[in-house]
Every structure is written in structure tokens, then in C-alpha cells.
Amino acid sequence: MPASERSSKEWLRPTGQRIPFPLLANGAVRVLLGAPELRQTSRRLLADLIEVLGVRRVTPATGVAEADLPSHDFLALVVVQGKVHAAPSPRLAAARRRPPARFAPSHLHPGVYWHDHPAVSPMAEAAVLRAAPDGTAARDETADLVVLDRQTISKVVELSPTLMHSGRMHERIVRFLRADRGRNAKRGSVEEGVSSSREITRLLDFNPEFVWVAKASDVTLPVEALAQLLVAGVGGQFPEPAALVTLEGGAGPLDVWTGSQFVRVARSVGGTVEAATALKAHARVDGLHRLYFAHPANPVAVPAGFVHDRFHRVVYVTQQAPTRIPEDLAAILKDPEARFSSFISSVLLTKRRRARRSILGWVGSVVSRALGVGFETEDIDGFGRRNGAPLTPERRLRRDLCRLGFDVGGIRGAWTQAVNHPSFPVRAEDAAPGTTQTARRWGRAVTNRRIGFALSGGGACSFRVVPLIRQIEATVPIDVFSGISGGALLGAYFARYGDKGLELAQDLGPWFRVVTSAAILSTWFVQAQVDADLGDARLEESEVRFLPVTTALTDPPTPRAVLAGTFGEGVRVSGSLPVGWGPTRKGLTWRGFTHWADGSTATLVPGKILTDYGADITIACNCIPGPARGNPFDRWPLGRFAYDWTPLGRFIDGWICTAFILQEASRVAGVDADVFWEPSSQRIPLFEAPAFECARRIVEESRKHDSKDIERAANQLLEAWKRLGTTPP
């Protein structure tokens, strides 16, 4: 079997170790983002690229031989972990086609090695790659590799122009193909040289991404109204212009959003080959990296006269999240496997009114929630895949899903009064306030620009991130939020009500102290309080994707992300302290109720899960201050004496070491994020964790003492977000 066709699972078999593929993919994405050419690329797109390429695990005995390198012709070699020994192949050594000094054995450490790197370029002829043992442990005698070969890159160029044009990836590919053409010319291979020239011409040609906007039959809003809102949401917050082609038969007008209205730049494009060429010409001149298409007569089918029958992406507006791609839409996708965010389910949320319940109805609700009815979690260690295999198409649909809180009635009324009016999106905002905000959230999902925020636990310490959240939200909203324990509590109020939710959480600080004290008897009190405050809102109905992280005490225990259920249920299972609080039992199985423990037992900062739930750029926060001094009481003579000469000193050491361990472990857990933030150290750490009644004081202290670090982290995230998906000058 050719190396390019081997699955990622097969590459993991030689050592007999079972490491979930998502963990390897996260490591590979982190290494790729370390390359200057890829720093402006979406994490979601890079994760899909890794799944297409596969991760190869090698040992000193089982390496990647020259036959495993596709045509000995690759763009880059990525060392994910371990150390790789690259040496000339026996065939090359026997033929002596190169002087030994030019291809001396090399040790490659984790990083991205492009085709023109001194240690890698000779491998284009032939090489043997093996793990380089250092004799310390068996784990160190393995290495994980990703090979970006020519065949796969050519395929990815066709499937995802967004990925290929992010950062300087496009420039690297063209340089590689030109070097390849030169090598073929020296060898006298005319046919391969012509092939390389064609690929260079195709890459240099401006190829915009084609996005088809469709809707389900039960969606009452016209597809052209939805498409206009989406295009306005994209063009209103990003530097590149956005354009819409509304097809009538085999052709349609090309309209560009200018910030306040659509301007028609062409009356008819796409009906013939000449019109299709004119469409690309308009895209090149106006800098249109994406072209959006809508067909009002049949939103799920391309008209027969239109020359393009395949699209890079499909945006599907529906009332209920699909578990698979509809057949009509799969037929027009270039990648029916839904990789590279090629199918984006956009679910219209229905606003529910909280109905009054009778005593019997209230009892029924309590019983159903105790049994776990409507409560859904997913294993985040292997992301629900026991064999550690890459994402399935169904899992990618869930990852790329976007929820839309549009006021359907208000938008429909605005459309009725101004059908196809150039400024319809502006009129829709006047008729239904909040439409622009939702449309822009939709635009970030479609263009791979969603921000993910991960918050550690720590009880009342979580309020220290309130100034940071507000600083970020002042420039770009947060789309995905994961939290643990106290971080999940604060995140629930933020995901539900935004900044008003942060204010509400601070106002309820004293009451939280009472509720958490009652949790000694039962954690149900926490769930009841949160659900009462948030109107029994459900996680699967939130525009901001909220992911409480918990640990299911099964056989064996597994870390889980809560996907469905009320906000109160998510906060309850995420913050169930195994010692000090009452047990949390939810979900009845044949073996009895499942017990749940605090999410911090799985990870201290849940930053690694953000990419697999839709985030393209991430920030991780540890809200627990570390210790500023080894002995907090050394300013007083009695404190120094007690620390040095009494058993109390060892208790102080244990307390300080606990705070220090939490700080260091949180830093390690947040290493995968694009930005990491933590508060300044305290002389007396951890004591504020149960002090919910001091919520406002904690927020004010954070604003006062950490303002510079907060501004630095927010600006760093903003600058990275602005560069996301763009090509630098």
C-alpha cells in the first residue's frame, strides 16, 4: 500500500502504544503554528490537514524508508515529537550520487523542516528516517512525523483555497514546485517538468473560494435574505470585501457589500465559460477571496446552466442540526467528507418561553434530570473515538456547527418591506436589533475566525478574568467558551447573557457562597440556582458554544465535555468537588447512576478541546494566583519563628506547594493556546477561592493590579485574530 494511502491509525501501530489521534493532532498543530509561514492559519484547518496527511510513528527499528516517501518528493517534514535520524538510503550510498559531506546524517528535533532546509533538501533524492534513541526511556525512542508530500498538497489546494492562501503557505508551495521543475529539467524529465509548470500556473492563478448558501425546506426565511445577511456579516468586520451572486437560471448579478449597502459590479456572471472567466476577473480586481452563491428557486440545487457544479463550502441553514450531509448538497461539495469546514450547519434557534409548572410538572422535571434525560456528554480524551482514529464526517459537522439567534419574524417583516433592497441588512437590524451581531458571529464561523476561551477552575478566583473578558469583547466577541468548576459557573452566565451575565454573577456572589455551602449536602442546590437565574436555558440552544468539562467516574474514569442539558446541569457536574461536597449522580445505566467529579481532575485548563468544538484561535486562562513567597508570614518575627521551628511550618509548605503545583500545571495545560494569561501572584494564595461574597472586590483587584497584563493578552489575541486567514504583504 502506498504511503499516501495509509491511514493514521496504521502509522500508530508499530510501537503498540494507544495514544489517541486528537492528542497527536494537537501536538502537530502546535508545531505547525510555530512555523512563520503558518502562524496566520486557522487551527481547525490545520487539524484537518493533519488528518489528511496522517501521523507516522517510527522507532529506531521501524522507520520511514525511502519507499515510504511519496516519490521522494515532499514540501515539508514535520517532526511532532521525539528526535528523527535522517541518513542516506543504502541505494543512494551505493550509487554515490552525492558526496557524503552534502548529505551527512542529521538529527531533526520537533519543528517544521521545509524542502529547502539544509538538513532536509537532500532527502528529495532518497533517505531513511528513523527515531533517534537517547537511551533514557522507551518513550524517547519513538518519534511522530507528518510528511507534506506533493500529491496531498495538490489535493488540498483544490479542496481549501483558504488554507493554502493563509500566511505564506502559498508562497512556499510555488517555490517548491519551481525547485521541482528545475530538478526535473536537470534530470531531463520533460513530462514531469511540464506537470510542475502546469501546477505553478494553476497556483499563481487567482482562485477564490466558492461558497454555496442553502436552506432546509422548513426554514421560512428566503435564502437570498439569509445570504445577504451572511455576506454583510463577513464584509462588515473583515478587511477583504465580500460578494454575493444570486442565481436566476444559469447566471446572476454580482453584488459587493460596501459596509452599508450592496453595490452591483456585474449584471450577469457564470452562465457561460466567458461569463465564468469574467467572474474570476472581477474577483481578482476587487480582491474577492470568497464568492457566495444563492439560488432562490431551489436553494439545494445548482441550476443546470451554471458552469460551476462543485463548491468548496456549503452553508446550510436549518431548524435542526443534521447528523449527515444531505445527498443533494453532498453532490455539489468538492469534499463530501466535510474536511476543511466545507459543510457548515447553521441552526436557527427558537426562542422558548419559560412556562409555569405545576407541582407535578416540577417533580417530573427533577426526576427526568436525575435520570439524565436530555443530558449528553462526550469523551474528550479520544474525542469519542476508542481507537483514536481521526474525526468522522458526523463529528466534523458537530465541530463546524453554528447557532443563529435571529429574530425570524422581524427579519421576515423587513424583507417583505424591502425585497432585494441594497441596504436590506441595515433595515433588518432596525427591525430586529441584534441581527448584525448574530450575522457577524455567523461570518466568523464560515470564514474560520472563531475565538475560543478556556477558563480554569478556582471558585471565586474565576472572577479575576472578568476584566480580561470585557477587554476582549470590546473588540471581538468570544464564540466558544470552555470552563471548569468556578470557571464553568462564570462561563455559564457569560454565555447566556454576555456582559450583563458577568454583572449578574457578581451581584449573586453572596448567594453563591450560601449555595456552595449547601452543596456539602447535595450539589443539586448549585444546579437549581443556576437554572433559576438563567431561565432553564439549555447548552444546545446557546449562540455562544459553552462547554463545561467534567470527569465521569466510570470504569475507567474518563474526561467529558457536556454537550446537551441545562446550564445548571453542566455547571453542577463540572464543579462537583470529590471531597467536601455531596456526591453528584446523573444518568441511569444498567450498573446504576453515573457519578461525576470536578473537571479539574481531568485538566486544569480546558484549552485543548476548543479546536475540536469550533475554535480557530484560542486563549487559555488560569484564574488561580500563584504564591508570591515561600513563607507568607515572614514579615513578622513570630511568623518566621513558627515557620522555622514548629510543625506549622510543614503545613505552610504544603499549602504553598499546592498553590505552586496548580500554577505550574495550569501553565503546562495552557501551552497549546495561542495566548495564555494568569493573574499576578499573591502573598496568601488560595484563600479567596470560597469567598464568592467578595466577587466585586476580586474583580476590582484584578483590574487594578493586572491591568497591563490584561491589556497585553487582549491585544495579542486581537492582533492574531486580525491576521487570521490573511496573506501578509
N, C-alpha and C positions, 0 to 999 in steps of 0.2 A: 504493500500500500504506500503510495507517495506520501512524503512528509506533510504536504499541504493539506491532505485529506484526513490525517489522523485527528481524532477528537482530543480535546483537552483532557478528558478522563484517562485516555490511554497513556498520555505522557506522564501521568501521576502514578502509574503502577510500578515502575521498576524498583522503588525503594520499599514498597509495601506499606507506606505511611498513608493515612487517610486525612489529608488536610483539605477542608472544604475549598472549592474553587473560588468562592467570593473573597476569601481571605487572601489568596494569591492574587486575585484580580485587583484588590485594593492596594496591595503592595506594588503591583505593576503600574497601576495608575499613578501612584505617588512618585515612582521613579520616572515615568514619562513626563509628569508635570515639572520635574526638576530640570528637564531639557529646555533651554531658552526658546527653541522652535515650537514648543507645545504648551507654554505657560498660559496661553490665552484660549485654551481649548476646554470645552465642557467635560466634566467628569463623567457624565452619562455617556457621551460619545466615545470617550477613551475606554470606558469599561466595555462597551460593545466591540470596540476594535480589538481588545484583548481576547474577548470570547471568540471572535472570528479567527484570530491568529493562533490561539491556543498557548498554554503554558507548558513548556517541556522541562521535566525534571530529570536531571542527569546526575550520575555518580562517577567516581573515578573509573569504575569498571564499565558502566553503560553510559556512553556519551552520545553526542551527535556526530556521526561520521559524515564524511563528505557526501555520501549518497543521500543523507537526510537533509542536506541543504538544497532547497529547490533551485536546480540549475546553477548552484554555487553563485547565486546572483541575488543579493538582498540589499535592501535600502539601509537597514539598521539592525543591530543586535542589541537587545535589551537584557541586561542581567538584573533579575528581580532581587534575588538574594543568593548568598554564597559567593564563591570565587570560582571563576572559569579559567581553565588552562587551554589556551589555543596553540596548536602546534601544526606544522606542515603534515599533510597526509603522506602515508607511505608511497603512494603513486607519485606525488609531487617530488618527494625526496629522491625517489629512484630516477625520475626523469631529469632531475636537476635543472628544472626550467627556470629557477630563480636562484640567485646567490643566497646562501644560508643567512647572511647578515641582514638581508632585506626582510626575511620572514623568520625572525628568531621567535622561539616560544614566548608567549606573553601570558600574564595573569590579569584577568579582567575582573574588576570589582563592580558592585552594583552601580548601574548607570546606563545611559543610552550611548551607544557607540555607532556613529553614522558611517556610511560606506567609505568616506574619505578619511576616517580616523587612522592614524599610523598603525595602530595595533589591529585594525580590522580590514583595511583595504586589501591586503594580500589574500584574504580569505575568499575573495571573488574567484580565485583560481581553484583552490581546494584547501580544506582544513579539517581538522578533527577537534571537536570541542568536548572537553570532559571537566567534571568538577575537580577542583584542586584541593586535595586533603591537607589539613594542617595538623592532624593528629590529636586535636583536643577532644572531639566528641563525634559520634556518628552523625549527628545533625549537621555538623560543619562539613561533612564530606558529601553533601548534596548541593546542587545549585539549580535555580529555576531560571529558564531562558524564554524569551519571546523573540522570534525572528520575523522581521517585517520584510517579506520577500516580494519580488516584483509582481508575481501573479496575484497575490492577495491585495496588494496596494492598488493594482489596476482595477480590481473588483470594487474596492472601497471608494475609489474616485467616482465610479459610476453610481454607487448607492448613496453616497453622502457628500455632496459638494461642500456642505457646511463644515464637516470635519477636515476636509482637505484644504480649505481656504482659511482655516483658523490659524492665527500666528504665521509662522514661516514654514509650515509643513509643505505647502505648495511649492515654495522655492526649493526646498530640499529635494522633492521628487523630480522636478525639472532638471536640477543639477545632476542627480543620479542618472537620469535617462541620457543626458548628454554625455556623461562619462562612459556609460554603457555603449553608446553609439560609437564613441572613439575607440573603445576596446575592440568592438566588432570590426571596425574599419582596419585596425592593425592586424586582426586575425584573417581578414579577407572574407568575412561573412557578410555578403551583400544583403541577404534576405533579412538577417537579424538587425542589420543597420537600418534598413528601410522600416522595419517594425518599430524600432526605437524612435525614428523620426516621426512616424505617424502618432505615436503616443505623446511625444513632445508637442506636436501641433494641436492635438486634442486637449492637452492640459493648458496650453497657452491660450486657447480659445476661451472666451468668457462664457461660462456655463452657469446660469442662475439656477437656484433650486425651485422646482415646480411643486406647489402645494395645492392639493385639491380640497375644497371645503364642502362637506356633505352633511346631511342631517337624516335622522330617522323619520319614519312616516308619522310618528306620534308627536313630533315637535311642531307646534303651531306657528312659530315664528318663521317667516320666509328665509330661505337660505341666503339670498342676496343681502338681507338686513344683517344676518349673523356675520357674513363675510366682510361687510363694510365695518362692523364693529371690531372684528379681529384685526383688519388691516389698519384701522385707526389706532387700535391699541398698540400695535407694533411700531407704526410710524411716529406715534406721539411720544415715545420715550427712548428711542434709539437713534443714532446719527444717520444710519442708512435709510433711504426712502423706502416706502412700501407701496406696492401697486396691486390692483385687482383687475382681472379680466372676467367680465360677466358674459358668458357664452350664450348666444342666441343662434341655435343651429350649430354650424361648424366654426363660427368665428364670433368675435365680440369686441367691444371697446376696451381700451386700456386706460385706466384711471389711476392717478398717483395721489396719495394723501399728502397734503402740504401743511398740516397742523391744524387747520380749521375747516377745510373742505377738500373734496376730491377735484382734481383738475384732469381733464381728458387730454391725453397726449397722442392718442391714435384712435380713429373711429372703428377700425376693424383689423384684428390681428389673428393669426393662427389658422385661417381657413384653408390656405394653400401653402405649399412649400415656400413660395416667395413671401407670403404673409408671416410664416413662422420665422423666416430669416430676418424679416423686419422687426419681429418681436424681440429677437435676441439683440438686434442692433439698438433698439430703444433701451433694453436692459443695460447694455454696455455703456451707452452715452449717459444715461441717468443714474448709473451705479445701483441698479436694482438687483440685489443679491438673491432676493426671493420674489417669485411671482405667484400670486394667489388666484385660483380659478374657482368659479361657481357656475353651476348650470341650473337655473331656476326651474326649467321644465322637468328635469329628472335629476335631483341632486346626487344620486348614487351611480350615475352612468355618464360616461364621456360621449358627447354627440358624435355621430358617425363621421361627419365631415371634418372633425378636428384632427390635425396631423399628429398630435402627441397623444399616445394611448397609454403611456406609463408615467407615473409621478413619483417623486422622491418621498413625498409625505402625503398623508390623508388626515385631515382634521374632521372628526366625526362627532357631531352634536347629537346627543341622545338623552332620554329621560332616565335610563338605567345603564350602568356600566356593563359593557359586553365582556364575555369571557373568551371570545374569539373574534377574529376579523370577519365581517360579513363577506360572503362569497363575491358579491358584486364589486366590493371595494378591494378585496384581495387581488382581483383580476387586473386592477389598474395600478397596483403598487409595484415598484421595482424590486422591493424586498418584502415578500409576504411573510417572512419570519419576524417582522416588526423590529428589526435591529435599527440602531441609529435614530431612535424616536420617529420611525417612519409612520406609525399609526398612533394618533393621539385622541383618545376618547375624551370628549368634553361633555360632562354630565350637568344638565340643568337641575339645580336644586329647587325643590318645592318647599316653600316656607310653611312650617307646621305651627298651628296654634296649640298652645298648651291647654288641653281640655280639663275641665273639672272632673275629679274622680270620686266615686262613692267609696265607702269604707271597703266594700267587697272588691272594687276595682283596685284600690291601693294594696290590699293584701295579695291579690293576684299578681300585681306588678312586682312586689317584693319577692314572691315565690319564684316567678319566672326569671328574675335577675339572679337569684341564688342558684338556680339550675343552669344558668349560663345561656339562656335563650337570647339570641341576637348578639352574643359576646364572641368575638373571633380574634385569635392571636396567630402569629406566625413565627416559626423558629428563625432566629436571626444569626445563628452560628453557621449553619449551612444554608440559610435563607430558604428553609422548607425543602431542601433537596438532600436526601440522606446520602446519596452517592457523591455529593459535592460537585455535581455537573453544572454547566453554565445555565443561565436563565432560559426558561421556556418562553415561547411566544405569549402564553397566557400571563406569565409573570411580568413580561415587559409591558403588556397592556396595563397592568396594575401600576407599574412604576411610572409610566408616562401619563397616566390619567390626570385630568384637570377638572376641578369642580367649579361651576359657574353660578354665582348667586344673582343672576339677572332678575330684574322685575319684569317678567314676561308681559304682564298686562300693560304696564307703562310703555314699554318699548313697542309693543304691537300698536298702541294708540298713536305713538309718534310716527311710526311707519305709515299708518293709514293716512295721516295728515300730510305726509311729505314722502311719497313713494319715489325712491331713487333720487332724492334731493341731494345735491353735492355736500351739504353740511348735515346730513342725517345723524351721524354720531353725536354732533353737538346738540341737536334737538332731542336726541334720546336721553342725553344727560340731563337736560332741562326737565323732561317729562318723568324720568326715573333716576333721581340722584343716586350716585354710586355706580352707574353704568360704566363710566370711564375707568374707575378703579378696577372693576372686575374685568373689563376688556384688556387692560394693561397686564393684569395677572395672567390672563389667557395668552397674551402675546409673549410673555416671558416663558410660559410653558412650551409654546410652539417653537420658539427660537432657541431653546436650550439656554435660558438665562435665569433659572430659578435659584434663589438663595436659601440655603439650609442652615438652621441654627440649632446647635446641640448644647444642652444645659445639664450640668451635673446635679446631683442631689446635695443636701446640706440643710434641710429645714428652712428656717428663716434666712439663712445666708443667701438663698436664691434671690432675695430682694436686692442684692448688690448689683445684679445685672440690669435692673430697671433703667438706669441712665444710659447704659450701652444700647439696649433695645430701642429706646427713644431716639438715640443719636443715629442709629442705622435707619430706622423707619422714617426719619426726616428726609432721607434722600432716596432710598429704595426699600420697598416692603419685603418682609420675610414671607416666604411661600411654604416652607417645610420646617416644622419645629419638633424636635425630639427632646424628651426630658425624663429625668429620673427623680422619684420621691418628691422632695420640695421643689425641684426644677419642673417636674410634671405638674405640680399644683399651680405654680405661677404660669406655666405654659398653657394650661387649660383656660385660664381667664384671659390670657392674651389672645389665644387662637379664636376664642369665642367673640370677644368684644374689642380687641385691639388695645389702644392706649386707654380707653375707658375701662377695659378689663384690668389693666395694671393699677389704675386708681381704685377700682372696687376691691382688688385683692389687698391693697394697703389699708383701706378702710376696715376690712374684715379681719385685720391682723389680730386684735384681741380675741375675737371669736374663734379664730383658728387655734389659738392657744387652748381654749376650752375644748374644742373638738378633738385636737390631738391628745389631750389628756384623757378624754373619754375613750380614745382608741385603745387604751390599755385594756378595756373590757371587750371592745369589738371595733374593727376598722370600718364597720358599716356606717358609723357616725360620719366619717370622712366622706364617704360616697354620698350619703344623704345631704350633707351640707353643700357639696359642690353641685349636685344635680338641682338642688333648690335654687342656688344662686344663678345657674346657667340655664334654667328652664328645661331640664331634661334633654338638653341638646346631645346629639349623637356625633361620634367621631367621623363616621362615614358621610355626614352631611355638612362638614365644615369646609369652607373655602381654603383656609389655611390648613394644610395637612398636618395633623397633630399625632405624634407617635409616642405614647408612654411606653417605657421599656421596663420589663419585669422579669422575674425568674419563676418558671413553673417547676415545682418540686415533684417532678415525675421520676421515672426510672430510665435513664439517669436524668438529673435536673437539666433544664435547657433554658437559655435566654430567649425571651419572646418580645415581640413588638405587638402592641394591641392595635388591631385594625378596625374593629367594629365594636360598638357598645356605647354607653353614655360616657360623657366626660368624667362623671363621678366614678364609674367603674374603672376607667383607665387610671385615674389618679390613685384609687384605692389599692389596686394590685401593684402599682409601681412603687408605692410608698409604704408597703407593709413590712415594717421592721421585724426581723425574725426574733429579736429579743426586746422585750419591753411593751410591745403591742399585742393585742389579741390576734389569733390566727385568722387568715383570710382564706376562705373556702369558696370556690366558684367553679361551676362546670361539673355536672354529674356524669361520671363514666361507670362502666361495669365494675370498676375497682373502688368506687366511691368518689367523693368530691376531690377535685384537684386543689392542692394547697399552693399558695403564691407567696413569694418573698420579695423584698425590696430589690429594685432594679440595679442598685449599686453592687449587688453580689455578682452581677454579670459583667458590668463595665462601669467605670466611674464617670466617664463622659461618653455618651452615645453618639459619637460623631461618625463612626464608620458606617452606620446604617443609612445615613442621609442620602447617599448617591443611589442606593437601591430603592429609594422611595421618592425619587424625582428631583433631587437637588443637583445643580450643576456647579455650584461653588459653595463652600461651607465655612462656617465659623464655629469653633468649639470653645466652650466657656466652663472653667472650674470656678464655682462661686464660693468655695470654702477657703478663707485666708490661711496661709501657712504660718508657721511660728517665726517670729522675728528674733527671738532669743532662746538659748538653751535653757536658761533659768529665768522665767518671767518675774521672779521676786528678788533678783539680785540687786536691785536698787536700795533695798532695806537690809541692814545688818542681820536682823532676825531671819529674814528670808534666806540670806546666804548661809547662815548657820544651820537652819533647818534642812536646806538642800544638801549641805556637805556632810552633816554629822547625825542625821536622823533618818529612819526608814521612809520618811515623807519624800526624801529626795528621789527614791526609786519610783514612787507614784508620779512625781513630776516628770521624770524621764519617760515613763510610759505614755503619759498624756501628750508631751511634746513630740515623741516619736510617732504617735498615732496621727497627729496633725501633719507631720512631715511626710509620712508614708502616703497619706491621702493626697498631698500636694504633688509629690513626685509621680505617683501612679496616675494621677489626672493628667499630668503633662505627657506621659507616655501614651495614654489613651487618646489624647488630642493631637498626636503628631501627624495624623493623616489629614487634618483640616488645613484649608488654605490660610486661615487666620486663627490664632489661639489667644485667649485673654484670660487673665486671672487677677483677682484683687491684690492689693498690697498686703504684705504680711502684718500680723497683729502680735502685740506683746502677749496677750492672753487669748489664744485661738480656741475655736470650737464652742465657747460658752454662749455665743449668740444663736446657735443652731435652733434651740427650742423657743427662743424669745420672739415669737410671732407678734406679740403686742408692741414690739419696738420696730415694726416694719418701716414706718416713715423715718425714724432715726437712722436705720441701716441704709436706706436709700440716700438720705442726705449725707451721711458719712462717705458713702461711695462716690457721690457727686463731688464732694469736697476734696477727698484725698486721692482719688483715682482719675480725675478729670483728664489729665494728659494722656494716660494710657488708654482711656476710653476713646478719646478723640483719635489717637494713633490707630487703634484697632478698627474703628469705624471708617476712617479714611483709607486704610489699607484695603479693607473689604470693598469699599466703593470704587477705588481705582482698579482693583482686579475685576470687578463686575463690569465696569465700563469697557475694559479691554476684551471681555469675553466674546469670543466668536468673531473678532475683527482681525484684519490683516494690518500689521504695523507698517508705517511708511518706510 
